[in-house]
Amino acid sequence: MSMFGDWFSEDEDDIFMGSPKSKFFDVSREASKDIVEEEIDKIIEKLAVLEMIVSQDKDENFDINEYIKEYTLENHEKVKAMKKGLYVEFTGEIICRLDS
């Protein structure tokens, strides 16, 4: 059994449970617009920082989008697993804000 349990590795076509991606969008549609906007802003900030880190010390011809595309092709399964994990993380962030 994976360390994330059955929910993390569930069948994405399961109509009763859904994938981490579908759960994220379900939660984001039900949460207040302000909470969702703030959480998406945090995601964009995190992405900006990560792009800056990756681009650091690269020459002016460095194309981060091409780098990401190549990395994704070479590491498809790892990227897919990380993406699911991030959907779970971001869904949790929104859910935690619902009570506040």
C-alpha positions as CSV (number, residue, x, y, z in Angstrom):
1,M,0.0,0.0,0.0
2,S,1.3,3.4,-0.9
3,M,2.2,5.9,1.9
4,F,-0.7,8.1,0.7
5,G,-3.3,5.5,1.1
6,D,-6.1,4.5,-1.4
7,W,-7.4,8.0,-2.0
8,F,-4.1,9.1,-3.5
9,S,-3.7,6.2,-5.9
10,E,-7.4,5.7,-6.7
11,D,-8.7,5.2,-10.3
12,E,-9.1,8.6,-11.8
13,D,-12.2,7.4,-13.6
14,D,-14.0,6.3,-10.4
15,I,-17.2,8.4,-10.4
16,F,-17.7,8.1,-6.7
17,M,-14.4,9.2,-5.4
18,G,-12.6,11.1,-8.2
19,S,-9.0,12.0,-8.6
20,P,-7.0,14.5,-6.5
21,K,-7.5,16.9,-9.4
22,S,-11.2,16.5,-9.5
23,K,-11.4,16.9,-5.7
24,F,-9.4,20.1,-5.9
25,F,-11.8,21.6,-8.4
26,D,-14.8,20.3,-6.5
27,V,-13.5,22.0,-3.3
28,S,-12.4,25.2,-5.1
29,R,-15.9,25.6,-6.7
30,E,-17.6,25.3,-3.3
31,A,-15.2,27.5,-1.3
32,S,-15.5,31.3,-1.2
33,K,-14.0,33.2,-4.1
34,D,-11.7,35.1,-1.8
35,I,-10.2,32.0,-0.2
36,V,-9.7,30.3,-3.6
37,E,-8.1,33.5,-5.1
38,E,-5.7,33.8,-2.1
39,E,-4.7,30.2,-2.4
40,I,-4.2,30.4,-6.2
41,D,-2.1,33.5,-5.6
42,K,0.1,31.5,-3.2
43,I,0.5,28.8,-5.9
44,I,1.5,31.4,-8.5
45,E,4.0,32.9,-6.0
46,K,5.5,29.4,-5.3
47,L,5.7,28.8,-9.1
48,A,7.5,32.2,-9.6
49,V,10.0,31.4,-6.9
50,L,10.7,27.9,-8.3
51,E,11.2,29.4,-11.8
52,M,13.6,31.9,-10.4
53,I,15.6,29.2,-8.6
54,V,15.7,27.0,-11.7
55,S,16.7,29.9,-14.0
56,Q,19.4,31.1,-11.6
57,D,22.9,31.1,-13.1
58,K,21.6,30.1,-16.6
59,D,22.6,32.0,-19.7
60,E,20.2,34.3,-21.6
61,N,19.3,31.6,-24.0
62,F,17.9,29.4,-21.3
63,D,14.2,28.5,-22.0
64,I,12.5,27.3,-18.8
65,N,9.4,26.1,-20.7
66,E,11.6,23.9,-22.9
67,Y,13.5,22.6,-19.9
68,I,10.2,21.8,-18.1
69,K,8.9,20.0,-21.2
70,E,12.0,17.9,-21.5
71,Y,12.1,17.1,-17.8
72,T,8.4,16.0,-17.9
73,L,9.0,13.7,-20.8
74,E,12.0,12.1,-19.1
75,N,10.3,11.8,-15.7
76,H,6.6,11.3,-16.6
77,E,5.6,9.0,-13.7
78,K,7.4,11.0,-11.1
79,V,5.9,14.2,-12.3
80,K,2.4,12.6,-12.4
81,A,2.8,11.5,-8.8
82,M,4.1,14.9,-7.7
83,K,1.2,16.6,-9.4
84,K,-1.3,14.4,-7.6
85,G,0.4,15.2,-4.3
86,L,0.3,18.9,-5.0
87,Y,-3.5,18.7,-5.8
88,V,-3.9,17.0,-2.4
89,E,-1.8,19.7,-0.7
90,F,-3.7,22.6,-2.3
91,T,-7.1,21.0,-1.7
92,G,-6.1,20.7,2.0
93,E,-5.0,24.3,2.1
94,I,-8.5,25.4,0.9
95,I,-10.3,23.1,3.2
96,C,-8.3,24.3,6.2
97,R,-9.3,27.9,5.4
98,L,-13.1,27.0,5.3
99,D,-13.3,26.9,9.1
100,S,-11.6,30.2,9.6
